[in-house]
Every structure is written in C-alpha cells, then in structure tokens.
C-alpha cells in the first residue's frame, strides 16, 4: 500500500468516525507521521549524537595507540 493510499484510508476512517474538524485531522496525521518516523529510526538503528561523539573519541584514542605501537614495532625491527 502506497503512502497516498494510507493517507486517504486514514482520512476516510476519520471522516467516517465523525472527526470532521481540521485540527483533529491535523493532529491525527501528525501522530501518524511521528509513529512512522519512530519506526524508521528504530529500523535504521540510529543513535543519539552524544553516543556517537563518545564512540568517535574512543575510536580516535585506539587509532593513536595503534599508530604508536606500529611505530615502536618499526623501530625495533631496525
């Protein structure tokens, strides 16, 4: 079912149930969009920015340690 069909189905069900005001329809559509957004975020396994930054710093520290160790290894081979 395409997105336009879902939207039309949602709108028609709202009208059938007696929700006729534009604010109620807007609120229902907004809720549906938020649910879809949350489902997509979960599916893509997105993380908050803070967690990403912490992980990035850890990886940078590990890269520096690896560089130091490889340079020490090269010096020992000479």
C-alpha positions as CSV (number, residue, x, y, z in Angstrom):
1,X,0.0,0.0,0.0
2,X,1.5,3.3,-1.0
3,X,1.8,6.3,1.3
4,X,-1.0,8.2,-0.5
5,X,-3.3,5.2,-0.1
6,X,-2.5,5.1,3.6
7,X,-3.2,8.8,3.9
8,X,-6.6,8.5,2.1
9,X,-7.5,5.5,4.2
10,X,-6.7,7.3,7.4
11,X,-8.7,10.4,6.3
12,X,-11.7,8.4,5.2
13,X,-11.7,6.5,8.5
14,X,-11.5,9.7,10.4
15,X,-14.5,11.2,8.5
16,X,-16.5,8.0,9.0
17,X,-15.9,8.2,12.7
18,X,-17.2,11.8,12.9
19,X,-13.9,13.6,13.3
20,X,-14.6,16.5,10.9
21,X,-12.6,19.4,12.3
22,X,-9.3,20.3,10.6
23,X,-7.4,20.4,13.9
24,X,-8.4,16.9,14.7
25,X,-7.4,15.7,11.3
26,X,-4.1,17.6,11.5
27,X,-3.4,16.1,14.9
28,X,-4.2,12.5,13.7
29,X,-1.9,13.0,10.6
30,X,0.8,14.4,12.8
31,X,0.6,11.4,15.2
32,X,0.7,9.0,12.2
33,X,3.8,10.8,10.8
34,X,5.5,10.7,14.2
35,X,4.8,6.9,14.5
36,X,6.2,6.3,11.0
37,X,9.3,8.4,11.9
38,X,9.9,6.5,15.1
39,X,9.5,3.2,13.3
40,X,12.1,4.3,10.7
41,X,14.6,5.4,13.4
42,X,14.3,2.1,15.1
43,X,14.7,0.2,11.8
44,X,17.8,2.2,10.9
45,X,19.2,1.7,14.4
46,X,20.1,5.4,14.7
47,X,21.8,6.6,17.9
48,X,21.8,10.0,19.7
49,X,24.5,12.5,18.8
50,X,26.1,12.2,22.3
51,X,26.6,8.4,22.0
52,X,28.1,8.9,18.5
53,X,30.6,11.5,19.8
54,X,31.7,9.3,22.7
55,X,32.3,6.4,20.4
56,X,34.2,8.6,18.0
57,X,36.6,9.7,20.7
58,X,37.1,6.1,21.8
59,X,38.0,5.1,18.2
60,X,40.4,8.1,17.8
61,X,42.2,7.0,21.0
62,X,42.5,3.5,19.7
63,X,43.9,4.8,16.4
64,X,46.5,6.8,18.2
65,X,47.5,3.7,20.3
66,X,47.8,1.6,17.2
67,X,50.0,4.2,15.4
68,X,52.3,4.4,18.4
69,X,52.6,0.6,18.6
70,X,53.3,0.2,14.9
71,X,56.0,2.9,15.0
72,X,57.6,1.2,18.0
73,X,57.5,-2.1,16.1
74,X,59.2,-0.5,13.1
75,X,61.9,1.0,15.4
76,X,62.6,-2.4,16.9
77,X,62.9,-4.1,13.5
78,X,65.7,-1.6,12.6
